[in-house]
Amino acid sequence: MHSEIFQLIKKDPHTWSLANLLSLSRLLFLPLLCWAITLQTRAGNALALLFLALSGATDFFDGYLARKLDQRSFLGRILDPLLDKITVGVTLLFLAAYRQLPYWYVFLVIARDVLILTAAASLVKHIKAVAESNFLGKWTLGSFLIVIMTYILNWSPYQLIALWISSLLVPATLFSYLKKFWELLQTDQT
């Protein structure tokens, strides 16, 4: 399966596009974000929000550039959601360790993402396609970011509300993606 994915990436003329390089730059902000969380100071909180915002900006502009320059790529469709999941998962782990975010929530989010990634890899293997994120998935990612912000800022009255709303979106979005993957597999077999 890995060789099939690499062949698809290799054949794509837009693999090393500006949009994909911008996507990869998100990995530069992650260690800085995590370091800022460990400071546990107001300045650290401000830096953590800054690095989160810069990561979010690259997330926005990589997609914008890919569409604007007509450089959508197979790698980009893999990188974008993968980097979102890595950023969210690692950040949540640091917030659990340094800001009392419940570990059950971290497990819930990471388990969801692992299931989605596993199903997406199966989709690539069987039909050589990558399903794009849907509206509910974007809302769920937004809810993860709100949880992250409330824990970075120690907004205790809002942390619990954001945590529960986000927790309710996890199974809904998981079901939504798995249903979409199943439908794509079934469509390809007919």
Backbone as CSV, one residue per row, in Angstrom:
resi,resn,N_x,N_y,N_z,CA_x,CA_y,CA_z,C_x,C_y,C_z
1,MET,0.826,-1.192,0.000,0.000,0.000,0.000,0.872,1.258,0.000
2,HIS,1.951,1.244,0.791,2.794,2.431,0.869,3.378,2.784,-0.488
3,SER,3.784,1.785,-1.250,4.358,2.071,-2.563,3.315,2.674,-3.508
4,GLU,2.046,2.252,-3.361,0.987,2.835,-4.187,0.815,4.317,-3.877
5,ILE,0.827,4.647,-2.596,0.683,6.051,-2.190,1.867,6.859,-2.711
6,PHE,3.081,6.315,-2.552,4.257,7.033,-3.016,4.247,7.219,-4.534
7,GLN,3.727,6.255,-5.251,3.639,6.376,-6.711,2.661,7.489,-7.094
8,LEU,1.535,7.563,-6.391,0.560,8.625,-6.669,1.161,9.999,-6.379
9,ILE,1.893,10.090,-5.281,2.532,11.360,-4.920,3.611,11.708,-5.943
10,LYS,4.398,10.725,-6.335,5.502,10.935,-7.278,5.003,11.415,-8.638
11,LYS,3.868,10.881,-9.086,3.325,11.241,-10.403,2.667,12.617,-10.428
12,ASP,2.328,13.147,-9.268,1.610,14.412,-9.183,2.559,15.581,-9.473
13,PRO,2.239,16.427,-10.457,3.131,17.540,-10.779,3.161,18.641,-9.710
14,HIS,2.226,18.619,-8.781,2.154,19.686,-7.777,2.595,19.224,-6.390
15,THR,3.325,18.110,-6.329,3.747,17.588,-5.029,4.565,18.603,-4.245
16,TRP,5.514,19.257,-4.892,6.368,20.215,-4.187,5.935,21.655,-4.460
17,SER,4.645,21.874,-4.421,4.102,23.217,-4.653,4.313,24.096,-3.428
18,LEU,4.127,25.387,-3.640,4.219,26.351,-2.540,3.194,26.017,-1.448
19,ALA,2.015,25.591,-1.851,0.970,25.253,-0.878,1.409,24.092,0.018
20,ASN,2.013,23.065,-0.562,2.463,21.921,0.247,3.629,22.293,1.152
21,LEU,4.529,23.138,0.661,5.633,23.594,1.513,5.102,24.429,2.672
22,LEU,4.082,25.221,2.403,3.448,25.998,3.467,2.783,25.059,4.481
23,SER,2.150,24.008,4.001,1.560,23.001,4.902,2.621,22.422,5.819
24,LEU,3.732,22.033,5.245,4.810,21.432,6.042,5.391,22.402,7.059
25,SER,5.301,23.696,6.771,5.828,24.686,7.716,5.077,24.663,9.046
26,ARG,3.867,24.104,9.038,3.118,23.987,10.293,3.886,23.183,11.334
27,LEU,4.687,22.241,10.861,5.475,21.428,11.783,6.497,22.261,12.552
28,LEU,6.880,23.412,12.008,7.828,24.289,12.699,7.190,24.975,13.902
29,PHE,5.893,25.229,13.825,5.221,25.938,14.914,4.860,25.020,16.083
30,LEU,4.729,23.730,15.825,4.276,22.807,16.863,5.213,22.745,18.072
31,PRO,6.524,22.566,17.898,7.383,22.542,19.093,7.367,23.869,19.844
32,LEU,7.248,24.966,19.110,7.183,26.281,19.760,5.896,26.431,20.562
33,LEU,4.799,25.955,20.014,3.510,25.980,20.706,3.591,25.156,21.992
34,CYS,4.149,23.974,21.888,4.255,23.094,23.065,5.171,23.696,24.126
35,TRP,6.280,24.265,23.678,7.194,24.925,24.616,6.476,26.061,25.344
36,ALA,5.723,26.859,24.623,5.017,27.987,25.243,4.007,27.499,26.284
37,ILE,3.353,26.383,26.013,2.402,25.821,26.981,3.116,25.442,28.278
38,THR,4.331,24.920,28.167,5.062,24.484,29.364,5.484,25.650,30.252
39,LEU,5.529,26.858,29.716,5.942,28.019,30.514,4.951,28.323,31.632
40,GLN,3.683,28.109,31.366,2.614,28.342,32.338,2.637,29.762,32.920
41,THR,2.860,30.729,32.034,2.839,32.141,32.413,1.944,32.883,31.429
42,ARG,1.631,34.131,31.741,0.845,34.943,30.804,1.581,35.121,29.481
43,ALA,2.889,35.355,29.568,3.681,35.496,28.345,3.672,34.179,27.568
44,GLY,3.781,33.067,28.273,3.722,31.756,27.618,2.379,31.532,26.953
45,ASN,1.301,31.946,27.641,-0.040,31.816,27.066,-0.159,32.635,25.778
46,ALA,0.367,33.867,25.817,0.316,34.734,24.637,1.128,34.122,23.492
47,LEU,2.288,33.586,23.812,3.107,32.942,22.775,2.412,31.702,22.215
48,ALA,1.805,30.920,23.094,1.092,29.719,22.637,-0.027,30.099,21.677
49,LEU,-0.776,31.141,22.011,-1.847,31.596,21.113,-1.279,32.123,19.797
50,LEU,-0.150,32.809,19.866,0.494,33.324,18.657,0.914,32.168,17.743
51,PHE,1.571,31.148,18.312,2.021,30.014,17.496,0.834,29.212,16.968
52,LEU,-0.232,29.121,17.754,-1.446,28.447,17.288,-2.060,29.233,16.126
53,ALA,-2.082,30.560,16.247,-2.632,31.403,15.181,-1.777,31.320,13.913
54,LEU,-0.464,31.310,14.062,0.419,31.190,12.891,0.230,29.839,12.212
55,SER,0.084,28.798,13.010,-0.181,27.470,12.448,-1.519,27.468,11.708
56,GLY,-2.516,28.095,12.308,-3.829,28.198,11.666,-3.777,29.004,10.380
57,ALA,-2.956,30.053,10.371,-2.827,30.878,9.163,-2.211,30.072,8.026
58,THR,-1.197,29.264,8.341,-0.600,28.444,7.283,-1.610,27.410,6.797
59,ASP,-2.445,26.919,7.709,-3.491,25.963,7.336,-4.477,26.606,6.361
60,PHE,-4.836,27.848,6.625,-5.756,28.551,5.732,-5.098,28.835,4.384
61,PHE,-3.884,29.400,4.424,-3.246,29.850,3.183,-2.761,28.711,2.302
62,ASP,-2.448,27.546,2.874,-2.036,26.449,1.993,-3.196,26.036,1.089
63,GLY,-4.393,25.944,1.653,-5.563,25.614,0.838,-5.914,26.715,-0.137
64,TYR,-5.807,27.953,0.319,-6.096,29.103,-0.545,-5.152,29.114,-1.753
65,LEU,-3.853,28.940,-1.482,-2.876,28.946,-2.577,-3.077,27.775,-3.529
66,ALA,-3.378,26.617,-2.989,-3.591,25.444,-3.847,-4.747,25.698,-4.816
67,ARG,-5.821,26.325,-4.310,-6.959,26.624,-5.186,-6.636,27.777,-6.135
68,LYS,-6.067,28.847,-5.614,-5.782,30.049,-6.400,-4.785,29.762,-7.527
69,LEU,-3.755,28.981,-7.232,-2.727,28.676,-8.226,-3.032,27.396,-8.999
70,ASP,-4.191,26.825,-8.726,-4.597,25.558,-9.347,-3.507,24.490,-9.176
71,GLN,-3.082,24.333,-7.907,-2.030,23.373,-7.587,-2.504,22.368,-6.537
72,ARG,-3.758,21.978,-6.631,-4.243,20.946,-5.716,-3.446,19.675,-5.990
73,SER,-3.098,18.981,-4.923,-2.264,17.797,-5.116,-2.731,16.655,-4.218
74,PHE,-2.347,15.485,-4.613,-2.631,14.287,-3.822,-1.959,14.414,-2.456
75,LEU,-0.699,14.839,-2.446,0.028,15.012,-1.186,-0.656,16.047,-0.299
76,GLY,-1.113,17.143,-0.889,-1.790,18.185,-0.123,-3.058,17.684,0.543
77,ARG,-3.807,16.832,-0.166,-5.033,16.272,0.418,-4.722,15.307,1.559
78,ILE,-3.522,14.753,1.567,-3.107,13.893,2.678,-2.515,14.740,3.804
79,LEU,-1.630,15.679,3.437,-0.918,16.472,4.439,-1.845,17.306,5.307
80,ASP,-2.786,17.998,4.689,-3.612,18.951,5.436,-4.324,18.298,6.618
81,PRO,-5.120,17.247,6.411,-5.786,16.658,7.579,-4.804,15.948,8.513
82,LEU,-3.737,15.380,7.976,-2.757,14.707,8.826,-2.073,15.703,9.763
83,LEU,-1.670,16.852,9.221,-1.034,17.869,10.052,-2.007,18.469,11.063
84,ASP,-3.276,18.608,10.679,-4.293,19.047,11.647,-4.348,18.076,12.820
85,LYS,-4.396,16.791,12.522,-4.513,15.772,13.563,-3.266,15.716,14.444
86,ILE,-2.098,15.848,13.841,-0.861,15.855,14.624,-0.819,17.073,15.534
87,THR,-1.125,18.239,14.985,-1.102,19.478,15.774,-2.079,19.409,16.941
88,VAL,-3.299,18.996,16.654,-4.313,18.909,17.716,-3.910,17.866,18.752
89,GLY,-3.518,16.673,18.314,-3.189,15.600,19.241,-2.035,15.949,20.166
90,VAL,-0.950,16.463,19.595,0.220,16.811,20.404,-0.109,17.963,21.352
91,THR,-0.814,18.963,20.868,-1.186,20.098,21.715,-2.071,19.641,22.873
92,LEU,-3.033,18.766,22.590,-3.897,18.253,23.656,-3.094,17.473,24.694
93,LEU,-2.121,16.693,24.251,-1.272,15.960,25.203,-0.519,16.920,26.128
94,PHE,0.001,18.002,25.564,0.704,18.989,26.391,-0.260,19.703,27.343
95,LEU,-1.461,19.987,26.869,-2.440,20.629,27.756,-2.878,19.682,28.871
96,ALA,-2.944,18.406,28.595,-3.270,17.434,29.639,-2.149,17.383,30.679
97,ALA,-0.919,17.426,30.215,0.229,17.340,31.124,0.441,18.627,31.931
98,TYR,0.158,19.791,31.317,0.486,21.060,31.961,-0.716,21.909,32.367
99,ARG,-1.909,21.593,31.863,-3.067,22.469,32.131,-4.301,21.718,32.605
100,GLN,-4.174,20.506,32.998,-5.264,19.711,33.566,-6.413,19.426,32.596
101,LEU,-6.115,19.394,31.322,-7.102,18.910,30.363,-7.291,17.428,30.664
102,PRO,-8.521,16.951,30.757,-8.716,15.530,31.080,-8.120,14.595,30.022
103,TYR,-7.420,13.582,30.495,-6.805,12.623,29.574,-7.859,11.829,28.799
104,TRP,-9.052,11.639,29.375,-10.086,10.901,28.643,-10.461,11.643,27.359
105,TYR,-10.438,12.978,27.428,-10.755,13.775,26.242,-9.659,13.616,25.187
106,VAL,-8.413,13.662,25.629,-7.288,13.485,24.704,-7.402,12.121,24.018
107,PHE,-7.697,11.085,24.802,-7.858,9.744,24.250,-8.997,9.714,23.233
108,LEU,-10.119,10.351,23.557,-11.281,10.379,22.665,-10.923,11.005,21.317
109,VAL,-10.244,12.136,21.359,-9.885,12.847,20.126,-8.857,12.050,19.317
110,ILE,-7.830,11.541,19.981,-6.792,10.792,19.258,-7.351,9.488,18.705
111,ALA,-8.205,8.806,19.461,-8.819,7.565,18.960,-9.668,7.850,17.728
112,ARG,-10.424,8.935,17.762,-11.219,9.337,16.590,-10.326,9.544,15.388
113,ASP,-9.229,10.299,15.598,-8.336,10.612,14.491,-7.639,9.370,13.939
114,VAL,-7.270,8.451,14.811,-6.637,7.207,14.354,-7.626,6.397,13.509
115,LEU,-8.869,6.325,13.943,-9.882,5.604,13.164,-10.105,6.252,11.802
116,ILE,-10.173,7.573,11.780,-10.364,8.285,10.510,-9.162,8.074,9.592
117,LEU,-7.954,8.168,10.141,-6.754,7.968,9.327,-6.657,6.543,8.792
118,THR,-7.049,5.576,9.616,-7.032,4.177,9.182,-8.022,3.956,8.045
119,ALA,-9.212,4.506,8.198,-10.221,4.374,7.141,-9.772,5.115,5.878
120,ALA,-9.160,6.268,6.044,-8.690,7.033,4.886,-7.579,6.286,4.156
121,ALA,-6.686,5.647,4.900,-5.621,4.858,4.274,-6.209,3.687,3.491
122,SER,-7.240,3.078,4.027,-7.913,1.986,3.320,-8.552,2.495,2.030
123,LEU,-9.112,3.679,2.099,-9.717,4.289,0.920,-8.667,4.534,-0.165
124,VAL,-7.518,5.049,0.240,-6.432,5.290,-0.719,-5.991,3.970,-1.336
125,LYS,-5.879,2.949,-0.520,-5.431,1.642,-1.011,-6.411,1.060,-2.024
126,HIS,-7.710,1.165,-1.737,-8.703,0.505,-2.581,-9.131,1.314,-3.803
127,ILE,-9.273,2.624,-3.649,-9.771,3.390,-4.798,-8.831,4.520,-5.221
128,LYS,-7.668,4.597,-4.587,-6.646,5.593,-4.950,-7.199,7.020,-4.896
129,ALA,-7.983,7.285,-3.870,-8.553,8.623,-3.699,-8.486,9.030,-2.237
130,VAL,-8.477,10.327,-2.024,-8.483,10.882,-0.671,-9.778,11.655,-0.504
131,ALA,-10.549,11.284,0.505,-11.798,12.007,0.775,-11.461,13.328,1.459
132,GLU,-12.111,14.377,1.018,-11.863,15.683,1.629,-12.729,15.856,2.861
133,SER,-12.312,16.785,3.714,-13.061,17.009,4.946,-14.447,17.551,4.624
134,ASN,-15.373,17.293,5.529,-16.731,17.778,5.332,-17.033,18.882,6.342
135,PHE,-18.214,19.436,6.234,-18.626,20.562,7.078,-18.568,20.201,8.561
136,LEU,-19.082,19.031,8.920,-19.081,18.606,10.313,-17.653,18.414,10.822
137,GLY,-16.779,17.913,9.970,-15.377,17.753,10.348,-14.706,19.081,10.641
138,LYS,-15.040,20.103,9.853,-14.472,21.437,10.080,-15.001,22.033,11.386
139,TRP,-16.275,21.805,11.658,-16.840,22.273,12.922,-16.184,21.570,14.110
140,THR,-15.943,20.283,13.969,-15.317,19.530,15.049,-13.893,20.010,15.278
141,LEU,-13.138,20.239,14.204,-11.793,20.788,14.346,-11.860,22.146,15.045
142,GLY,-12.832,22.954,14.661,-13.024,24.246,15.334,-13.291,24.074,16.817
143,SER,-14.082,23.057,17.179,-14.365,22.817,18.601,-13.102,22.373,19.339
144,PHE,-12.232,21.601,18.668,-10.957,21.216,19.291,-10.114,22.465,19.558
145,LEU,-10.110,23.381,18.597,-9.324,24.607,18.757,-9.870,25.491,19.874
146,ILE,-11.183,25.515,20.029,-11.770,26.282,21.130,-11.383,25.660,22.469
147,VAL,-11.418,24.330,22.553,-10.970,23.650,23.779,-9.512,24.023,24.050
148,ILE,-8.674,23.953,23.029,-7.254,24.291,23.189,-7.096,25.720,23.701
149,MET,-7.815,26.667,23.106,-7.695,28.066,23.533,-8.174,28.271,24.967
150,THR,-9.288,27.632,25.335,-9.779,27.821,26.705,-8.816,27.240,27.735
151,TYR,-8.118,26.169,27.381,-7.137,25.598,28.308,-5.827,26.365,28.306
152,ILE,-5.428,26.909,27.171,-4.230,27.760,27.156,-4.455,28.977,28.039
153,LEU,-5.643,29.578,27.934,-5.949,30.799,28.677,-6.490,30.542,30.086
154,ASN,-6.643,29.274,30.452,-7.183,28.901,31.766,-8.553,29.535,32.027
155,TRP,-9.402,29.522,31.036,-10.755,30.068,31.175,-11.657,28.977,31.732
156,SER,-11.536,28.763,33.027,-12.218,27.629,33.645,-13.735,27.612,33.462
157,PRO,-14.433,28.726,33.460,-15.883,28.557,33.263,-16.242,28.070,31.861
158,TYR,-15.387,28.372,30.885,-15.688,28.007,29.506,-15.069,26.677,29.086
159,GLN,-14.060,26.244,29.839,-13.386,24.990,29.495,-14.354,23.818,29.472
160,LEU,-15.167,23.711,30.495,-16.080,22.577,30.606,-17.140,22.594,29.501
161,ILE,-17.668,23.768,29.200,-18.668,23.885,28.131,-18.057,23.476,26.791
162,ALA,-16.882,24.027,26.490,-16.210,23.699,25.224,-15.872,22.216,25.161
163,LEU,-15.431,21.666,26.283,-15.055,20.254,26.346,-16.240,19.347,26.028
164,TRP,-17.393,19.624,26.600,-18.556,18.755,26.386,-19.150,18.913,24.993
165,ILE,-19.198,20.132,24.493,-19.697,20.324,23.119,-18.796,19.583,22.138
166,SER,-17.490,19.753,22.314,-16.527,19.080,21.446,-16.646,17.561,21.566
167,SER,-16.829,17.071,22.786,-16.962,15.623,23.011,-18.179,15.049,22.303
168,LEU,-19.255,15.822,22.240,-20.460,15.362,21.542,-20.262,15.342,20.026
169,LEU,-19.425,16.241,19.527,-19.168,16.278,18.086,-18.280,15.119,17.618
170,VAL,-17.456,14.576,18.511,-16.517,13.514,18.118,-17.232,12.305,17.521
171,PRO,-18.204,11.681,18.216,-18.850,10.517,17.594,-19.660,10.891,16.351
172,ALA,-20.248,12.081,16.347,-21.025,12.502,15.177,-20.130,12.626,13.948
173,THR,-18.989,13.269,14.114,-18.098,13.439,12.974,-17.438,12.119,12.586
174,LEU,-17.133,11.280,13.549,-16.565,9.965,13.237,-17.548,9.160,12.385
175,PHE,-18.796,9.132,12.797,-19.826,8.431,12.034,-19.948,9.021,10.633
176,SER,-19.926,10.348,10.537,-20.053,11.039,9.262,-18.930,10.650,8.303
177,TYR,-17.698,10.651,8.800,-16.567,10.279,7.943,-16.596,8.813,7.550
178,LEU,-16.866,7.942,8.498,-16.880,6.517,8.180,-17.982,6.196,7.176
179,LYS,-19.123,6.867,7.303,-20.212,6.690,6.345,-19.771,7.153,4.948
180,LYS,-19.104,8.298,4.899,-18.620,8.836,3.629,-17.595,7.891,3.002
181,PHE,-16.671,7.369,3.802,-15.669,6.428,3.293,-16.343,5.168,2.754
182,TRP,-17.319,4.668,3.480,-18.029,3.458,3.055,-18.739,3.693,1.726
183,GLU,-19.401,4.843,1.601,-20.109,5.169,0.358,-19.147,5.283,-0.815
184,LEU,-17.971,5.871,-0.598,-16.973,5.974,-1.667,-16.469,4.585,-2.086
185,LEU,-16.265,3.730,-1.111,-15.828,2.360,-1.429,-16.900,1.623,-2.212
186,GLN,-18.165,1.778,-1.805,-19.262,1.104,-2.482,-19.467,1.634,-3.899
187,THR,-19.309,2.943,-4.085,-19.457,3.556,-5.394,-18.392,3.044,-6.347
188,ASP,-17.185,2.880,-5.840,-16.084,2.410,-6.676,-16.275,0.953,-7.095
189,GLN,-16.950,0.170,-6.262,-17.132,-1.259,-6.568,-18.251,-1.509,-7.565
190,THR,-19.105,-0.509,-7.786,-20.209,-0.706,-8.734,-19.835,-0.323,-10.135
